[in-house]
Amino acid sequence: METKISYKDTEVVISPGSPFKIIGERINPTRRKKLAASMAEGDFSLVQQDAIMQVEAGAHILDVNAGIPGANEPAIMKGALQAVLEVVQVPLCFDSADPAALKVALENYEGKALINSTTAEEVMMGKILPLVKEYGAAVIGVITDDSGIPATPQDRLATARKLIERAADYGIPAEDVVIDALALTVGADHNAARVTLDSLRLIRKELGVNLNLGASNVSFGLPDRAVINTAYLSLAIANGLTTAITDPTKEDIQTTLLACDLLMGRDEYAMRWIKAFRKRSAE
C-alpha cells in the first residue's frame, strides 16, 4: 500500500517496499522556549534554519507545529509554512488539533499534505476528517479513542480499524490513513514498547496500512535516550513501521535507518549505504 505526499512536483511515497521515510520533528515550539518566542513574534528565521538542517540531514517530509499557548495559531502556522517553503521544496506535515490552523495551512499549500493527526475520538474525527477529504490530504490516525489508550495489541487493532472505516465514510481511502500505534515511554511501563511493537505487526498484517510512530517518546525521562531510540526504530521497522516522526540530524538515527533499509532489501546494491559512508568519511 502506498501513501503519497507531495509538494508541487516533489512526491514522497511511504510504503513497505520503499526506503524508510523520515518526517523531521524539529519545527515544534513545544519545550523549545527560544523557538516558541521567535515564532510568536513572527520571526521564522529559526524555523528556516531547522528546515534546511533537517532536509540536508535526510528528512523527506517536515512536520510543522505552530501550537504556542495564547498565540494566534492559524497566523503562526501560515507564516511558518511560507517561511519553510522559501528555503526547501519538500512535502509538509501540518501538526495541529486546531481546525482553523489546519485550514489556513491547507489553503496555502500546493500539493498533497499530511495532517498530524486525528485520534479515533468522535469529536476529533468529526473535526479533522472533513478537512482531509476537502483538501485531498492524507492523515495520521493515532490509535486512542474516547475510552483512552487501548491496552492490548488486539484493542489497538480494533481502534485502527475504526479510524480507517470512519475515514472511508468521508470518502478517504485507506492508503491515505497512516496509523500511529503509539510510542509510550518505557520509563513508566517497561512493557510499553513490547505492546506497540506487537501492535505494529498485527495492524500491518490485518489492515495493510502504512505505520508511523513518534519514536522518541519511547525514551522520555530516561538517560542515553539516543541509544534507546535507535534500537526501538530498528525493532519497529522489523515489525512493519514505514515512517517515523524523528530528528534526522541525529547521526546515529540516520545511520541506523540506512542500515535497516539495506538489511530489509530496500537499498539496491547497497548504493545509498556506500554513498552515506563516503559522505561521513569526507567530513
Number of C-alpha atoms within 10 A of each C-alpha: 15 17 19 18 23 21 18 12 10 11 16 18 17 24 22 21 14 15 21 21 21 25 26 28 25 23 24 20 20 14 8 11 11 10 20 23 13 15 25 20 10 12 17 21 15 16 24 21 13 21 29 16 17 25 20 13 16 16 24 24 28 28 24 27 24 28 23 17 10 7 14 13 22 20 16 24 25 20 18 24 26 16 18 23 16 11 12 16 18 22 27 26 28 24 25 21 18 15 15 15 22 22 19 17 26 24 10 11 19 12 19 22 24 28 28 23 23 28 23 23 18 13 12 17 19 15 15 23 25 16 20 25 18 13 15 16 22 27 27 23 28 25 25 22 21 11 8 10 14 18 12 14 20 15 15 27 23 14 24 28 19 16 29 22 15 17 24 16 11 15 14 22 15 22 18 26 28 28 31 28 28 26 21 22 19 18 14 13 11 11 12 18 20 17 20 24 23 18 25 28 20 18 24 18 12 10 15 17 25 26 27 28 27 17 22 22 16 25 22 15 12 13 10 9 14 16 12 17 19 20 12 20 24 17 15 26 23 16 20 24 27 23 27 22 21 24 20 24 19 13 13 13 20 20 17 15 22 20 17 20 22 18 12 15 13 18 18 10 10 15 11 17 18 13 11 14 12 11 10 11 8 7 5
